[in-house]
Amino acid sequence: MRRIEDVGAFTNTADVVFRFMPCLVAGLAYHIALKKAPDRIVVLKQLYEEEFARAAMEDRDTASVYLTPEISVG
């Protein structure tokens, strides 16, 4: 595991997987709305959760794996 690097200047790119970029933007909008636009919190939180679920769903392993334990006595 590694920590996400700081973006720094506005010309730098965020150290985020491209699938999570819409989630990052929606989360940032939600956190800004907490202080600046409380009337939009519900909509932005729902959008953030949908974007996160979409990105997390693409990040899962879809291979079928069947594990059979070998149990023997002796």
PDB file with one MODEL, atoms N, CA, C and O in Angstrom:
MODEL        1
ATOM      1  N   MET A   1       0.841  -1.176   0.000  1.00  0.00           N
ATOM      2  CA  MET A   1       0.000   0.000   0.000  1.00  0.00           C
ATOM      3  C   MET A   1       0.882   1.233   0.000  1.00  0.00           C
ATOM      4  O   MET A   1       1.993   1.233   0.531  1.00  0.00           O
ATOM      5  N   ARG A   2       0.363   2.267  -0.602  1.00  0.00           N
ATOM      6  CA  ARG A   2       1.087   3.533  -0.575  1.00  0.00           C
ATOM      7  C   ARG A   2       0.085   4.668  -0.429  1.00  0.00           C
ATOM      8  O   ARG A   2      -1.081   4.529  -0.799  1.00  0.00           O
ATOM      9  N   ARG A   3       0.527   5.750   0.093  1.00  0.00           N
ATOM     10  CA  ARG A   3      -0.309   6.923   0.302  1.00  0.00           C
ATOM     11  C   ARG A   3      -0.446   7.701  -1.000  1.00  0.00           C
ATOM     12  O   ARG A   3       0.509   7.787  -1.773  1.00  0.00           O
ATOM     13  N   ILE A   4      -1.624   8.270  -1.249  1.00  0.00           N
ATOM     14  CA  ILE A   4      -1.845   9.094  -2.437  1.00  0.00           C
ATOM     15  C   ILE A   4      -1.017  10.362  -2.305  1.00  0.00           C
ATOM     16  O   ILE A   4      -1.029  11.012  -1.260  1.00  0.00           O
ATOM     17  N   GLU A   5      -0.303  10.712  -3.355  1.00  0.00           N
ATOM     18  CA  GLU A   5       0.533  11.913  -3.326  1.00  0.00           C
ATOM     19  C   GLU A   5      -0.314  13.170  -3.492  1.00  0.00           C
ATOM     20  O   GLU A   5      -1.377  13.146  -4.112  1.00  0.00           O
ATOM     21  N   ASP A   6       0.176  14.255  -2.929  1.00  0.00           N
ATOM     22  CA  ASP A   6      -0.492  15.542  -3.040  1.00  0.00           C
ATOM     23  C   ASP A   6      -0.398  16.039  -4.479  1.00  0.00           C
ATOM     24  O   ASP A   6       0.622  15.844  -5.141  1.00  0.00           O
ATOM     25  N   VAL A   7      -1.454  16.676  -4.959  1.00  0.00           N
ATOM     26  CA  VAL A   7      -1.471  17.183  -6.326  1.00  0.00           C
ATOM     27  C   VAL A   7      -0.484  18.323  -6.498  1.00  0.00           C
ATOM     28  O   VAL A   7       0.203  18.400  -7.516  1.00  0.00           O
ATOM     29  N   GLY A   8      -0.407  19.207  -5.517  1.00  0.00           N
ATOM     30  CA  GLY A   8       0.513  20.340  -5.621  1.00  0.00           C
ATOM     31  C   GLY A   8      -0.096  21.454  -6.449  1.00  0.00           C
ATOM     32  O   GLY A   8      -1.138  21.997  -6.082  1.00  0.00           O
ATOM     33  N   ALA A   9       0.536  21.805  -7.563  1.00  0.00           N
ATOM     34  CA  ALA A   9       0.058  22.886  -8.425  1.00  0.00           C
ATOM     35  C   ALA A   9      -1.194  22.449  -9.191  1.00  0.00           C
ATOM     36  O   ALA A   9      -1.471  21.255  -9.306  1.00  0.00           O
ATOM     37  N   PHE A  10      -1.939  23.414  -9.709  1.00  0.00           N
ATOM     38  CA  PHE A  10      -3.154  23.122 -10.458  1.00  0.00           C
ATOM     39  C   PHE A  10      -2.869  22.397 -11.770  1.00  0.00           C
ATOM     40  O   PHE A  10      -3.768  21.780 -12.341  1.00  0.00           O
ATOM     41  N   THR A  11      -1.648  22.463 -12.247  1.00  0.00           N
ATOM     42  CA  THR A  11      -1.313  21.814 -13.516  1.00  0.00           C
ATOM     43  C   THR A  11      -0.959  20.346 -13.347  1.00  0.00           C
ATOM     44  O   THR A  11      -0.826  19.627 -14.338  1.00  0.00           O
ATOM     45  N   ASN A  12      -0.804  19.887 -12.111  1.00  0.00           N
ATOM     46  CA  ASN A  12      -0.474  18.487 -11.859  1.00  0.00           C
ATOM     47  C   ASN A  12      -1.735  17.627 -11.902  1.00  0.00           C
ATOM     48  O   ASN A  12      -2.846  18.132 -11.737  1.00  0.00           O
ATOM     49  N   THR A  13      -1.559  16.346 -12.121  1.00  0.00           N
ATOM     50  CA  THR A  13      -2.668  15.408 -12.171  1.00  0.00           C
ATOM     51  C   THR A  13      -2.787  14.687 -10.840  1.00  0.00           C
ATOM     52  O   THR A  13      -1.782  14.355 -10.212  1.00  0.00           O
ATOM     53  N   ALA A  14      -4.022  14.445 -10.411  1.00  0.00           N
ATOM     54  CA  ALA A  14      -4.240  13.739  -9.149  1.00  0.00           C
ATOM     55  C   ALA A  14      -3.767  12.293  -9.265  1.00  0.00           C
ATOM     56  O   ALA A  14      -3.902  11.670 -10.318  1.00  0.00           O
ATOM     57  N   ASP A  15      -3.216  11.768  -8.183  1.00  0.00           N
ATOM     58  CA  ASP A  15      -2.706  10.400  -8.138  1.00  0.00           C
ATOM     59  C   ASP A  15      -3.856   9.451  -7.800  1.00  0.00           C
ATOM     60  O   ASP A  15      -3.892   8.859  -6.721  1.00  0.00           O
ATOM     61  N   VAL A  16      -4.799   9.316  -8.747  1.00  0.00           N
ATOM     62  CA  VAL A  16      -6.000   8.517  -8.552  1.00  0.00           C
ATOM     63  C   VAL A  16      -6.218   7.666  -9.792  1.00  0.00           C
ATOM     64  O   VAL A  16      -5.976   8.118 -10.911  1.00  0.00           O
ATOM     65  N   VAL A  17      -6.678   6.426  -9.592  1.00  0.00           N
ATOM     66  CA  VAL A  17      -7.020   5.564 -10.717  1.00  0.00           C
ATOM     67  C   VAL A  17      -8.141   6.233 -11.506  1.00  0.00           C
ATOM     68  O   VAL A  17      -9.063   6.791 -10.912  1.00  0.00           O
ATOM     69  N   PHE A  18      -8.074   6.184 -12.828  1.00  0.00           N
ATOM     70  CA  PHE A  18      -9.022   6.930 -13.659  1.00  0.00           C
ATOM     71  C   PHE A  18     -10.472   6.544 -13.387  1.00  0.00           C
ATOM     72  O   PHE A  18     -11.363   7.374 -13.567  1.00  0.00           O
ATOM     73  N   ARG A  19     -10.734   5.312 -12.961  1.00  0.00           N
ATOM     74  CA  ARG A  19     -12.114   4.900 -12.672  1.00  0.00           C
ATOM     75  C   ARG A  19     -12.688   5.643 -11.474  1.00  0.00           C
ATOM     76  O   ARG A  19     -13.905   5.799 -11.364  1.00  0.00           O
ATOM     77  N   PHE A  20     -11.830   6.098 -10.582  1.00  0.00           N
ATOM     78  CA  PHE A  20     -12.283   6.788  -9.374  1.00  0.00           C
ATOM     79  C   PHE A  20     -12.299   8.311  -9.524  1.00  0.00           C
ATOM     80  O   PHE A  20     -12.636   9.012  -8.569  1.00  0.00           O
ATOM     81  N   MET A  21     -11.950   8.830 -10.678  1.00  0.00           N
ATOM     82  CA  MET A  21     -11.930  10.286 -10.868  1.00  0.00           C
ATOM     83  C   MET A  21     -13.323  10.917 -10.699  1.00  0.00           C
ATOM     84  O   MET A  21     -13.438  11.921  -9.997  1.00  0.00           O
ATOM     85  N   PRO A  22     -14.396  10.365 -11.318  1.00  0.00           N
ATOM     86  CA  PRO A  22     -15.726  10.947 -11.071  1.00  0.00           C
ATOM     87  C   PRO A  22     -16.128  10.858  -9.598  1.00  0.00           C
ATOM     88  O   PRO A  22     -16.804  11.748  -9.082  1.00  0.00           O
ATOM     89  N   CYS A  23     -15.717   9.793  -8.927  1.00  0.00           N
ATOM     90  CA  CYS A  23     -16.005   9.646  -7.508  1.00  0.00           C
ATOM     91  C   CYS A  23     -15.271  10.719  -6.695  1.00  0.00           C
ATOM     92  O   CYS A  23     -15.832  11.289  -5.760  1.00  0.00           O
ATOM     93  N   LEU A  24     -14.029  10.984  -7.056  1.00  0.00           N
ATOM     94  CA  LEU A  24     -13.244  12.015  -6.383  1.00  0.00           C
ATOM     95  C   LEU A  24     -13.900  13.392  -6.543  1.00  0.00           C
ATOM     96  O   LEU A  24     -14.004  14.154  -5.582  1.00  0.00           O
ATOM     97  N   VAL A  25     -14.332  13.694  -7.748  1.00  0.00           N
ATOM     98  CA  VAL A  25     -14.964  14.993  -8.012  1.00  0.00           C
ATOM     99  C   VAL A  25     -16.286  15.113  -7.258  1.00  0.00           C
ATOM    100  O   VAL A  25     -16.573  16.153  -6.665  1.00  0.00           O
ATOM    101  N   ALA A  26     -17.095  14.045  -7.279  1.00  0.00           N
ATOM    102  CA  ALA A  26     -18.376  14.073  -6.571  1.00  0.00           C
ATOM    103  C   ALA A  26     -18.170  14.189  -5.062  1.00  0.00           C
ATOM    104  O   ALA A  26     -18.915  14.896  -4.383  1.00  0.00           O
ATOM    105  N   GLY A  27     -17.161  13.496  -4.540  1.00  0.00           N
ATOM    106  CA  GLY A  27     -16.868  13.593  -3.115  1.00  0.00           C
ATOM    107  C   GLY A  27     -16.393  14.979  -2.715  1.00  0.00           C
ATOM    108  O   GLY A  27     -16.759  15.486  -1.655  1.00  0.00           O
ATOM    109  N   LEU A  28     -15.582  15.589  -3.559  1.00  0.00           N
ATOM    110  CA  LEU A  28     -15.116  16.948  -3.290  1.00  0.00           C
ATOM    111  C   LEU A  28     -16.278  17.935  -3.312  1.00  0.00           C
ATOM    112  O   LEU A  28     -16.361  18.820  -2.460  1.00  0.00           O
ATOM    113  N   ALA A  29     -17.177  17.784  -4.285  1.00  0.00           N
ATOM    114  CA  ALA A  29     -18.360  18.658  -4.364  1.00  0.00           C
ATOM    115  C   ALA A  29     -19.227  18.490  -3.120  1.00  0.00           C
ATOM    116  O   ALA A  29     -19.748  19.468  -2.583  1.00  0.00           O
ATOM    117  N   TYR A  30     -19.378  17.267  -2.672  1.00  0.00           N
ATOM    118  CA  TYR A  30     -20.172  17.003  -1.461  1.00  0.00           C
ATOM    119  C   TYR A  30     -19.549  17.682  -0.244  1.00  0.00           C
ATOM    120  O   TYR A  30     -20.255  18.319   0.537  1.00  0.00           O
ATOM    121  N   HIS A  31     -18.239  17.552  -0.078  1.00  0.00           N
ATOM    122  CA  HIS A  31     -17.581  18.150   1.083  1.00  0.00           C
ATOM    123  C   HIS A  31     -17.588  19.681   1.024  1.00  0.00           C
ATOM    124  O   HIS A  31     -17.662  20.335   2.065  1.00  0.00           O
ATOM    125  N   ILE A  32     -17.514  20.246  -0.155  1.00  0.00           N
ATOM    126  CA  ILE A  32     -17.625  21.705  -0.273  1.00  0.00           C
ATOM    127  C   ILE A  32     -19.043  22.151   0.070  1.00  0.00           C
ATOM    128  O   ILE A  32     -19.239  23.184   0.710  1.00  0.00           O
ATOM    129  N   ALA A  33     -20.041  21.357  -0.365  1.00  0.00           N
ATOM    130  CA  ALA A  33     -21.437  21.705  -0.087  1.00  0.00           C
ATOM    131  C   ALA A  33     -21.746  21.684   1.402  1.00  0.00           C
ATOM    132  O   ALA A  33     -22.640  22.397   1.857  1.00  0.00           O
ATOM    133  N   LEU A  34     -21.023  20.880   2.164  1.00  0.00           N
ATOM    134  CA  LEU A  34     -21.243  20.851   3.609  1.00  0.00           C
ATOM    135  C   LEU A  34     -21.059  22.240   4.223  1.00  0.00           C
ATOM    136  O   LEU A  34     -21.734  22.592   5.190  1.00  0.00           O
ATOM    137  N   LYS A  35     -20.145  23.018   3.658  1.00  0.00           N
ATOM    138  CA  LYS A  35     -19.879  24.350   4.193  1.00  0.00           C
ATOM    139  C   LYS A  35     -20.542  25.471   3.397  1.00  0.00           C
ATOM    140  O   LYS A  35     -20.952  26.483   3.968  1.00  0.00           O
ATOM    141  N   LYS A  36     -20.649  25.292   2.078  1.00  0.00           N
ATOM    142  CA  LYS A  36     -21.074  26.413   1.236  1.00  0.00           C
ATOM    143  C   LYS A  36     -22.519  26.324   0.736  1.00  0.00           C
ATOM    144  O   LYS A  36     -23.149  27.360   0.521  1.00  0.00           O
ATOM    145  N   ALA A  37     -23.058  25.122   0.547  1.00  0.00           N
ATOM    146  CA  ALA A  37     -24.405  24.972  -0.021  1.00  0.00           C
ATOM    147  C   ALA A  37     -25.141  23.820   0.654  1.00  0.00           C
ATOM    148  O   ALA A  37     -25.307  22.760   0.050  1.00  0.00           O
ATOM    149  N   PRO A  38     -25.583  24.007   1.892  1.00  0.00           N
ATOM    150  CA  PRO A  38     -26.250  22.919   2.619  1.00  0.00           C
ATOM    151  C   PRO A  38     -27.508  22.388   1.939  1.00  0.00           C
ATOM    152  O   PRO A  38     -27.912  21.256   2.202  1.00  0.00           O
ATOM    153  N   ASP A  39     -28.130  23.173   1.079  1.00  0.00           N
ATOM    154  CA  ASP A  39     -29.340  22.726   0.394  1.00  0.00           C
ATOM    155  C   ASP A  39     -29.043  21.664  -0.669  1.00  0.00           C
ATOM    156  O   ASP A  39     -29.971  21.005  -1.140  1.00  0.00           O
ATOM    157  N   ARG A  40     -27.810  21.484  -1.051  1.00  0.00           N
ATOM    158  CA  ARG A  40     -27.439  20.512  -2.082  1.00  0.00           C
ATOM    159  C   ARG A  40     -26.805  19.232  -1.519  1.00  0.00           C
ATOM    160  O   ARG A  40     -26.425  18.345  -2.283  1.00  0.00           O
ATOM    161  N   ILE A  41     -26.693  19.134  -0.217  1.00  0.00           N
ATOM    162  CA  ILE A  41     -25.989  18.018   0.413  1.00  0.00           C
ATOM    163  C   ILE A  41     -26.597  16.667   0.050  1.00  0.00           C
ATOM    164  O   ILE A  41     -25.867  15.736  -0.291  1.00  0.00           O
ATOM    165  N   VAL A  42     -27.905  16.546   0.116  1.00  0.00           N
ATOM    166  CA  VAL A  42     -28.559  15.257  -0.121  1.00  0.00           C
ATOM    167  C   VAL A  42     -28.291  14.754  -1.536  1.00  0.00           C
ATOM    168  O   VAL A  42     -27.955  13.585  -1.729  1.00  0.00           O
ATOM    169  N   VAL A  43     -28.436  15.620  -2.508  1.00  0.00           N
ATOM    170  CA  VAL A  43     -28.236  15.238  -3.912  1.00  0.00           C
ATOM    171  C   VAL A  43     -26.772  14.878  -4.161  1.00  0.00           C
ATOM    172  O   VAL A  43     -26.485  13.877  -4.817  1.00  0.00           O
ATOM    173  N   LEU A  44     -25.855  15.679  -3.647  1.00  0.00           N
ATOM    174  CA  LEU A  44     -24.439  15.426  -3.884  1.00  0.00           C
ATOM    175  C   LEU A  44     -23.937  14.173  -3.161  1.00  0.00           C
ATOM    176  O   LEU A  44     -23.070  13.465  -3.673  1.00  0.00           O
ATOM    177  N   LYS A  45     -24.478  13.904  -1.982  1.00  0.00           N
ATOM    178  CA  LYS A  45     -24.091  12.682  -1.274  1.00  0.00           C
ATOM    179  C   LYS A  45     -24.562  11.451  -2.048  1.00  0.00           C
ATOM    180  O   LYS A  45     -23.823  10.474  -2.169  1.00  0.00           O
ATOM    181  N   GLN A  46     -25.778  11.495  -2.565  1.00  0.00           N
ATOM    182  CA  GLN A  46     -26.299  10.382  -3.358  1.00  0.00           C
ATOM    183  C   GLN A  46     -25.453  10.176  -4.619  1.00  0.00           C
ATOM    184  O   GLN A  46     -25.137   9.042  -4.978  1.00  0.00           O
ATOM    185  N   LEU A  47     -25.090  11.269  -5.285  1.00  0.00           N
ATOM    186  CA  LEU A  47     -24.247  11.182  -6.477  1.00  0.00           C
ATOM    187  C   LEU A  47     -22.883  10.587  -6.129  1.00  0.00           C
ATOM    188  O   LEU A  47     -22.366   9.743  -6.861  1.00  0.00           O
ATOM    189  N   TYR A  48     -22.309  11.023  -5.028  1.00  0.00           N
ATOM    190  CA  TYR A  48     -21.015  10.491  -4.594  1.00  0.00           C
ATOM    191  C   TYR A  48     -21.101   8.985  -4.328  1.00  0.00           C
ATOM    192  O   TYR A  48     -20.237   8.225  -4.765  1.00  0.00           O
ATOM    193  N   GLU A  49     -22.130   8.561  -3.620  1.00  0.00           N
ATOM    194  CA  GLU A  49     -22.274   7.136  -3.311  1.00  0.00           C
ATOM    195  C   GLU A  49     -22.482   6.305  -4.570  1.00  0.00           C
ATOM    196  O   GLU A  49     -21.969   5.189  -4.655  1.00  0.00           O
ATOM    197  N   GLU A  50     -23.221   6.818  -5.547  1.00  0.00           N
ATOM    198  CA  GLU A  50     -23.424   6.106  -6.812  1.00  0.00           C
ATOM    199  C   GLU A  50     -22.110   5.987  -7.586  1.00  0.00           C
ATOM    200  O   GLU A  50     -21.795   4.925  -8.123  1.00  0.00           O
ATOM    201  N   GLU A  51     -21.351   7.074  -7.641  1.00  0.00           N
ATOM    202  CA  GLU A  51     -20.073   7.054  -8.356  1.00  0.00           C
ATOM    203  C   GLU A  51     -19.076   6.111  -7.678  1.00  0.00           C
ATOM    204  O   GLU A  51     -18.325   5.402  -8.348  1.00  0.00           O
ATOM    205  N   PHE A  52     -19.079   6.111  -6.342  1.00  0.00           N
ATOM    206  CA  PHE A  52     -18.173   5.210  -5.636  1.00  0.00           C
ATOM    207  C   PHE A  52     -18.551   3.752  -5.880  1.00  0.00           C
ATOM    208  O   PHE A  52     -17.681   2.915  -6.122  1.00  0.00           O
ATOM    209  N   ALA A  53     -19.844   3.449  -5.817  1.00  0.00           N
ATOM    210  CA  ALA A  53     -20.304   2.082  -6.060  1.00  0.00           C
ATOM    211  C   ALA A  53     -19.946   1.632  -7.475  1.00  0.00           C
ATOM    212  O   ALA A  53     -19.537   0.488  -7.677  1.00  0.00           O
ATOM    213  N   ARG A  54     -20.097   2.522  -8.450  1.00  0.00           N
ATOM    214  CA  ARG A  54     -19.768   2.188  -9.839  1.00  0.00           C
ATOM    215  C   ARG A  54     -18.267   1.902  -9.987  1.00  0.00           C
ATOM    216  O   ARG A  54     -17.882   0.929 -10.635  1.00  0.00           O
ATOM    217  N   ALA A  55     -17.438   2.732  -9.399  1.00  0.00           N
ATOM    218  CA  ALA A  55     -15.986   2.534  -9.502  1.00  0.00           C
ATOM    219  C   ALA A  55     -15.543   1.290  -8.744  1.00  0.00           C
ATOM    220  O   ALA A  55     -14.689   0.545  -9.224  1.00  0.00           O
ATOM    221  N   ALA A  56     -16.110   1.060  -7.576  1.00  0.00           N
ATOM    222  CA  ALA A  56     -15.741  -0.112  -6.783  1.00  0.00           C
ATOM    223  C   ALA A  56     -16.192  -1.397  -7.466  1.00  0.00           C
ATOM    224  O   ALA A  56     -15.515  -2.419  -7.363  1.00  0.00           O
ATOM    225  N   MET A  57     -17.320  -1.360  -8.160  1.00  0.00           N
ATOM    226  CA  MET A  57     -17.818  -2.543  -8.851  1.00  0.00           C
ATOM    227  C   MET A  57     -16.894  -2.924 -10.002  1.00  0.00           C
ATOM    228  O   MET A  57     -16.711  -4.110 -10.278  1.00  0.00           O
ATOM    229  N   GLU A  58     -16.315  -1.944 -10.672  1.00  0.00           N
ATOM    230  CA  GLU A  58     -15.383  -2.225 -11.767  1.00  0.00           C
ATOM    231  C   GLU A  58     -14.044  -2.726 -11.248  1.00  0.00           C
ATOM    232  O   GLU A  58     -13.284  -3.345 -11.993  1.00  0.00           O
ATOM    233  N   ASP A  59     -13.751  -2.471 -10.000  1.00  0.00           N
ATOM    234  CA  ASP A  59     -12.460  -2.811  -9.422  1.00  0.00           C
ATOM    235  C   ASP A  59     -12.445  -4.194  -8.774  1.00  0.00           C
ATOM    236  O   ASP A  59     -11.471  -4.554  -8.113  1.00  0.00           O
ATOM    237  N   ARG A  60     -13.506  -4.968  -8.956  1.00  0.00           N
ATOM    238  CA  ARG A  60     -13.574  -6.280  -8.321  1.00  0.00           C
ATOM    239  C   ARG A  60     -13.058  -7.358  -9.260  1.00  0.00           C
ATOM    240  O   ARG A  60     -12.935  -7.144 -10.466  1.00  0.00           O
ATOM    241  N   ASP A  61     -12.764  -8.498  -8.702  1.00  0.00           N
ATOM    242  CA  ASP A  61     -12.294  -9.638  -9.479  1.00  0.00           C
ATOM    243  C   ASP A  61     -13.498 -10.447  -9.936  1.00  0.00           C
ATOM    244  O   ASP A  61     -14.321 -10.841  -9.109  1.00  0.00           O
ATOM    245  N   THR A  62     -13.620 -10.701 -11.228  1.00  0.00           N
ATOM    246  CA  THR A  62     -14.787 -11.407 -11.765  1.00  0.00           C
ATOM    247  C   THR A  62     -14.489 -12.853 -12.133  1.00  0.00           C
ATOM    248  O   THR A  62     -15.342 -13.518 -12.721  1.00  0.00           O
ATOM    249  N   ALA A  63     -13.315 -13.353 -11.808  1.00  0.00           N
ATOM    250  CA  ALA A  63     -12.963 -14.739 -12.123  1.00  0.00           C
ATOM    251  C   ALA A  63     -13.655 -15.686 -11.144  1.00  0.00           C
ATOM    252  O   ALA A  63     -13.781 -15.389  -9.956  1.00  0.00           O
ATOM    253  N   SER A  64     -14.097 -16.823 -11.659  1.00  0.00           N
ATOM    254  CA  SER A  64     -14.711 -17.837 -10.814  1.00  0.00           C
ATOM    255  C   SER A  64     -13.612 -18.661 -10.141  1.00  0.00           C
ATOM    256  O   SER A  64     -12.729 -19.209 -10.801  1.00  0.00           O
ATOM    257  N   VAL A  65     -13.689 -18.731  -8.840  1.00  0.00           N
ATOM    258  CA  VAL A  65     -12.702 -19.493  -8.083  1.00  0.00           C
ATOM    259  C   VAL A  65     -13.446 -20.443  -7.152  1.00  0.00           C
ATOM    260  O   VAL A  65     -14.313 -20.024  -6.384  1.00  0.00           O
ATOM    261  N   TYR A  66     -13.105 -21.702  -7.227  1.00  0.00           N
ATOM    262  CA  TYR A  66     -13.698 -22.695  -6.350  1.00  0.00           C
ATOM    263  C   TYR A  66     -12.579 -23.374  -5.571  1.00  0.00           C
ATOM    264  O   TYR A  66     -11.674 -23.974  -6.152  1.00  0.00           O
ATOM    265  N   LEU A  67     -12.653 -23.270  -4.267  1.00  0.00           N
ATOM    266  CA  LEU A  67     -11.639 -23.867  -3.400  1.00  0.00           C
ATOM    267  C   LEU A  67     -12.266 -25.077  -2.687  1.00  0.00           C
ATOM    268  O   LEU A  67     -13.336 -24.972  -2.088  1.00  0.00           O
ATOM    269  N   THR A  68     -11.589 -26.204  -2.764  1.00  0.00           N
ATOM    270  CA  THR A  68     -12.075 -27.407  -2.096  1.00  0.00           C
ATOM    271  C   THR A  68     -11.007 -27.833  -1.097  1.00  0.00           C
ATOM    272  O   THR A  68      -9.900 -28.201  -1.489  1.00  0.00           O
ATOM    273  N   PRO A  69     -11.334 -27.785   0.183  1.00  0.00           N
ATOM    274  CA  PRO A  69     -10.337 -28.177   1.180  1.00  0.00           C
ATOM    275  C   PRO A  69     -10.141 -29.698   1.176  1.00  0.00           C
ATOM    276  O   PRO A  69     -11.088 -30.460   0.986  1.00  0.00           O
ATOM    277  N   GLU A  70      -8.920 -30.109   1.385  1.00  0.00           N
ATOM    278  CA  GLU A  70      -8.629 -31.536   1.492  1.00  0.00           C
ATOM    279  C   GLU A  70      -8.594 -31.887   2.958  1.00  0.00           C
ATOM    280  O   GLU A  70      -7.721 -31.439   3.701  1.00  0.00           O
ATOM    281  N   ILE A  71      -9.540 -32.684   3.360  1.00  0.00           N
ATOM    282  CA  ILE A  71      -9.638 -33.068   4.767  1.00  0.00           C
ATOM    283  C   ILE A  71      -9.279 -34.547   4.854  1.00  0.00           C
ATOM    284  O   ILE A  71      -9.966 -35.400   4.293  1.00  0.00           O
ATOM    285  N   SER A  72      -8.207 -34.835   5.556  1.00  0.00           N
ATOM    286  CA  SER A  72      -7.813 -36.228   5.718  1.00  0.00           C
ATOM    287  C   SER A  72      -7.455 -36.472   7.172  1.00  0.00           C
ATOM    288  O   SER A  72      -6.967 -35.591   7.879  1.00  0.00           O
ATOM    289  N   VAL A  73      -7.712 -37.675   7.580  1.00  0.00           N
ATOM    290  CA  VAL A  73      -7.412 -38.070   8.946  1.00  0.00           C
ATOM    291  C   VAL A  73      -6.152 -38.923   8.932  1.00  0.00           C
ATOM    292  O   VAL A  73      -6.058 -39.909   8.202  1.00  0.00           O
ATOM    293  N   GLY A  74      -5.220 -38.538   9.725  1.00  0.00           N
ATOM    294  CA  GLY A  74      -4.152 -39.433   9.866  1.00  0.00           C
ATOM    295  C   GLY A  74      -2.817 -39.080   9.543  1.00  0.00           C
ATOM    296  O   GLY A  74      -1.910 -39.900   9.684  1.00  0.00           O
TER     297      GLY A  74
ENDMDL
END
